[in-house]
Amino acid sequence: MQVNNTYATHQANHQQHVSASNNGAKPASQAQATLNAQDTVTLSPQAMAMSRKDNATLPGTLPSLPNNGDKVEGYVDFKKAQMQYQVASDLAGVATGNGNGISAPTAYYLNNNDEARSAVVNQQAQQQNVAAMQAYAAASDNAQQWYEE
């Protein structure tokens, strides 16, 4: 099996075009030398046989995991615990009003848990009401001090 270098072929075609347009200013041997620059690939008989083999006959099972997948299962358990901690941390931040938003795992949890989503919405509404009352109290104090002067 032989594979042609497309750059060399393109360059040879360009050289022939230039030599034809310049009325023979470029020697034809230069274009011929460029045309002969090819890359070749040789495939072994085993590789040829494998390429002709039907892919449906190949085994469809995955190789077994080392140590029966104990390390993978441990890693999955670790990531699950890490995500649960992140959700709990975000919900504690929401409940105390100290959170800087929620993470993707928390958003996923709230999206799939109506009761938790309702609790978070109620907590946010309560925090907004508290903030509004504090702003009103501060404004009332300022107005009262101005009135007493």
PyMOL commands that set and color helices and strands:
alter all, ss='L'
color gray80, all
select helices_A, chain A and resi 6-21+28-35+45-52+55-57+66-96+104-111+114-148
alter helices_A, ss='H'
color red, helices_A
deselect
rebuild
show_as cartoon
